[in-house]
Amino acid sequence: MPTIKIQGMSCQHCVMAVTKALTGIEGVTDIRVDLKTGEASYTETKPVDRAVIRERIQKAGYEVV
């Protein structure tokens, strides 16, 4: 289960925004965003380019660190 560190999340709305940003990426399922740790994890059903993950999160207004 890949895990990514995200900077800029401060509330439950942020968690929902990141979850929504990752939803719909082909091959990404079981998305879990943890506000306390500032991390998101997900299951890959097929290989997913990390650049796509980073781009979606940045478009939502957060930074992958």
ABEGO torsion letter per residue (X at the ends): XBBBBBBGBABAAAAAAAAAAABGBBGBBGBBBBAAAGBBBBBBABBBBAAAAAAAAAAAGBBBX
